[in-house]
Amino acid sequence: MALASTTRSAGRLWNGLVDAILTLEESPERCPVARESVYFQPKIRQLLYEDHRILFTVSRKTVFVLHIRYAGREDFDPRSLGAPGP
């Protein structure tokens, strides 16, 4: 029983994330620049969906989804990997 419920919940979350990502087809620039963008070029934008952040870049007319993160996680900091800061 619990497994079936968890599977349904995961399916709803996944379908919602996919639907949210598909909205980026129209004006992805409407989404704010993500905090992590200070470390990277091109700039990273974020789309919020429930308690997740969809991180993506835009090149010409193509959207590249980089990562989907739980919003409660700390921001990614490349300095934690030994990379120089901004």
MIDO-356579 format. One record per atom (N, C-alpha, C): residue in one letter; y, z, x. Coordinates in pm, whole numbers, plus 50000, padded with zeros to 5 digits. Example, Ala and Ser with C-alpha at 12.3 -4.5 7.8 and 13.67 -1.06 7.14 Angstrom:
# MIDO-356579
A494315078051319 A495505078051230 A496705078051320 S497755070851285 S498945071451367 S500035078751290 
# end
This chain:
# MIDO-356579
M498805000050082 M500005000050000 M501255000050085 A501365009550179 A502565010650262 A502754998250347 L501664992550398 L501764980450479 L502314968850398 A501874967250275 A502354956550189 A503834958150160 S504254970450137 S505664973150111 S506524970050234 T506034974250351 T506754971550476 T506824956550502 T505744949550476 T505724935050495 T506714928150402 R506794932650277 R507764926850183 R509194929550229 S509454941850275 S510784945450322 S511174937050443 A510244935350535 A510504927150654 A510774912650614 G510024907750518 G510224894050470 G511594892150407 R512024902050328 R513354901250267 R514444901650374 L514274910250474 L515264910950582 L515314897650656 W514154892250691 W514104879550764 W514774868450683 N514414867350556 N515004856850472 N516514858450460 G516994870750450 G518424873250444 G519124869350573 L518494872550686 L519074868650816 L519154853450829 V518094846650790 V518094832050795 V519184826350705 D519294831450584 D520344826850492 D521734829150551 A521934840850613 A523224843850675 A523514833950789 I522514831350871 I522684821950982 I523024807950930 L522394803950821 L522664790650766 L524114789350718 T524764800450685 T526164799550643 T527074795750760 L526574797150882 L527374793550999 L527594778451010 E526854770950930 E527044756350929 E528464752850887 E529044761250802 E530424759250755 E531324769250824 S532254764750900 S533294772750968 S532794785451038 P531994783951143 P531514795751216 P532664803451282 E533814796951300 E534964803551362 E535534814651274 R535084815351150 R535554826051060 R535084839751108 C534044839651189 C533444852251237 C534214857251358 P534384870451367 P535154876051479 P534424874751612 V535204875551718 V534654875651853 V533934889051874 A532744888351931 A531954900451957 A532514908052077 R532304920952078 R532784929352189 R532204924852322 E530984920252322 E530314915852446 E530964903352506 S531814896952431 S532414884452476 S533244886052603 V533694898152633 V534484900252755 V533674897152881 Y532344897052871 Y531484894652986 Y531034880153001 F531274871852900 F530654858652899 F531634847552862 Q531314835652906 Q531954823452860 Q530824813952824 P530894806652716 P531964806652617 P531944819652536 K532974821552456 K533064834052382 K531924835452282 I531514847752266 I530434851152174 I531054856452046 R530574851551935 R531034856151804 R529904863951739 Q530264871151631 Q529234878751560 Q529374876951410 L528254876751345 L528164876551200 L527384889051162 L527934897051075 L527254909251032 L526394906250909 Y525184911450911 Y524304910650794 Y523614924050781 E523894930950671 E523384944450649 E523644952850773 D522614957950839 D522844966250957 D522454958951086 H522694945851086 H522404937451203 H523614929151242 R523714926351371 R524754917551424 R524074904951476 I524494893551427 I523974880751472 I524984875551574 L524574874951701 L525464870551809 L525214855751835 F526314848051843 F526164833551859 F527364827751932 T527174815651982 T528264807852040 T528364794751964 V529504788151981 V529714775151919 V530114765352029 S529434754152033 S529784743452127 S529894730552047 R531114725552043 R531424713951958 R531074717451815 K530074711151759 K529704714151620 K528334720851610 T527854725951723 T526544732251726 T526674747251744 V525944754751662 V525904769351670 V524614773151741 F524744781851842 F523584786851916 F523464801751890 V522414805851819 V522174820051796 V521554825751923 L522214835651980 L521754841652105 L520854853652085 H521224861651984 H520494874251968 H520804880151831 I519844887151776 I520064894851654 I519804909351693 R520834917651679 R520744931551724 R520954940951607 Y520224951951609 Y520504962751515 Y521894967951547 A522734969351447 A524134972951469 A524304986751532 G523324995351521 G523415008651578 G523135009151728 R522654998151784 R522374997951929 R523664997252007 E523615002052130 E524765000752218 E525014986052247 D526274982752278 D526594969052317 D525854965552445 F525544952752460 F524934948152583 F525994948252692 D525664953952807 D526584954552921 D525844948953042 P526224936853088 P525514930853200 P525614939053329 R526584948253336 R526684956853455 R525464965753466 S524774968153355 S523554976253360 S522444968853437 L522614955753456 L521644947753531 L522154944853672 G523274951053711 G523824948953844 G524834937653852 A525184931653738 A526164920753738 A527574926553745 P528524918853801 P529904923853805 P530494924753666 G531444933953648 G532124935553520 G533214925353499 P533944926353388 P534984916653359 P536164917553454 
# end
